[in-house]
Amino acid sequence: MVYTLIMSIFYVLMPVSIVLAFLWAPPAEILGETSRILYFHVPVAWVAVLAFVISGISSLLYLWDRNNRFFILELKAYHAARMGLVFCVITVITGSMWAKASWGSYWNWDPRQSSIMVLFLIYVAYFSLYSAMRENSRRDVLASAYLVFAMVTVPFLVFVIPRIYPSLHPDPIINAQRKINMDPAMQLTLIFSMISFTLFFLYLYTLQLRAAILQRRIEERHHEKL
Amino acid sequence: MVQTILSSIRKDFRVEFRGRYAINVSVAFAFITTLSISFATGGTAIRPAIQAIFLWVILFFSAMNSLSHVFTREEEESTALFLRLHSSAETVFLSKLLYNMAVFMFLEMLIVPLCVFFLSITVIQPVQFTITMLAGGIAITSATTIIAAIVSQSGGRGSLFTILSFPVTLPVLWVTIDATTRSITSGLIFSWNSVLFLGAFSMALLIVSYLLFPVIWDEG
């Protein structure tokens, strides 16, 4: 039911967001047409952080829930981290494309570029840990503990470090006044895009979880037959 | 609790300095890398920013072996079960954390003069430099102690510890290298925000590590 609802809204909102981003929203002053990548880059970065937070919270609940009252929390944490990593890569790619157009090179060691790369490495390390413990009966506990620990670093990398060091990132969204100095049409398009990408993430995430549950059931049946 | 923590730290130091395996490897690594860099640069003047990078990279990789050893040794020598029966998880965590901090400070006391001597580092602001070294050391040990516990339980060894630790300590290295550069460069203003960041980061990681450790340590 929830899955169908998410899917339906996503199928309506995503095309609307694309149309708004390319045809309705005006190009930003100075930055020009390249500013349209904002409607894809910012939402995917937001979704990456959201996915990492979901993986951390699921892990926290998994470690806390000794009586297994919640269902498949370890799978939820694992798949959220996986999705977060994918969106993190997309964030780096879209950011680099924009950096090339605006700053002249794909990589500039801007604090935001660097912090998203560090975040990426932290979650790559999680998958190294996960795969290193294939035969370990405590894999879910240890991997969940690492995800909770990793989640604590997220606010420092996303919010603190980019504010300590001077950034090349455009001012309208990220500024000291904590105000969005943006054209109303651009603001609305960005909000639409953020909602669409969040739904896109939830759609893929629930799809992955359904597949993972099915796989687990098949494996259980297989073990029962043996 | 304090007595148990102190006796546990004393035990760790006794065991370590009886064999001196981890400390020997760390000190030898620090000597070899510092001398190699000094030899390779061959008296060429190195910019303060590069000196700060060398200093922290040598410190980080020298410490990696010692920091993970504190938990892997308990598993390798099959003393972890005794430790579980004898002390609470919180006590074990605090004793291992303090031991790691002491080891890191010990390595800093050896490596910093070595780098100052061989890499010709001139400390312009000694107070800021010392505070950065202390804050950086505390932040690195705060981030790596829980990872050492996870790695020892996972059955993984040294390389896995470095793979897991490096990304988590990257923000610390980033900030400490910048702060160290400012303290060894004439004309640059030292930013206390860096020390504040290191303090906040250490505090956040310490709290979450303290809360997570019983789950990692006590076998379900």
Chai-1 contact restraints between the chains, C-beta under 6 A:
chainA,res_idxA,chainB,res_idxB,connection_type,confidence,min_distance_angstrom,max_distance_angstrom,comment,restraint_id
A,L63,B,V215,contact,1.0,0.0,6.0,A-B,restraint_1
A,V118,B,P167,contact,1.0,0.0,6.0,A-B,restraint_2
A,V118,B,L170,contact,1.0,0.0,6.0,A-B,restraint_3
A,L121,B,P167,contact,1.0,0.0,6.0,A-B,restraint_4
A,I122,B,P167,contact,1.0,0.0,6.0,A-B,restraint_5
A,A125,B,I163,contact,1.0,0.0,6.0,A-B,restraint_6
A,A125,B,L164,contact,1.0,0.0,6.0,A-B,restraint_7
A,A125,B,P167,contact,1.0,0.0,6.0,A-B,restraint_8
A,S128,B,I163,contact,1.0,0.0,6.0,A-B,restraint_9
A,L129,B,L164,contact,1.0,0.0,6.0,A-B,restraint_10
A,A132,B,G156,contact,1.0,0.0,6.0,A-B,restraint_11
A,A132,B,L160,contact,1.0,0.0,6.0,A-B,restraint_12
A,M133,B,S154,contact,1.0,0.0,6.0,A-B,restraint_13
A,N136,B,S154,contact,1.0,0.0,6.0,A-B,restraint_14
A,L142,B,I150,contact,1.0,0.0,6.0,A-B,restraint_15
A,L142,B,Q153,contact,1.0,0.0,6.0,A-B,restraint_16
A,L142,B,S154,contact,1.0,0.0,6.0,A-B,restraint_17
A,A145,B,L212,contact,1.0,0.0,6.0,A-B,restraint_18
A,A145,B,V215,contact,1.0,0.0,6.0,A-B,restraint_19
A,A145,B,I216,contact,1.0,0.0,6.0,A-B,restraint_20
A,Y146,B,I150,contact,1.0,0.0,6.0,A-B,restraint_21
A,F149,B,V208,contact,1.0,0.0,6.0,A-B,restraint_22
A,V152,B,A204,contact,1.0,0.0,6.0,A-B,restraint_23
A,V152,B,V208,contact,1.0,0.0,6.0,A-B,restraint_24
A,F156,B,P171,contact,1.0,0.0,6.0,A-B,restraint_25
A,F156,B,F201,contact,1.0,0.0,6.0,A-B,restraint_26
A,I164,B,N193,contact,1.0,0.0,6.0,A-B,restraint_27
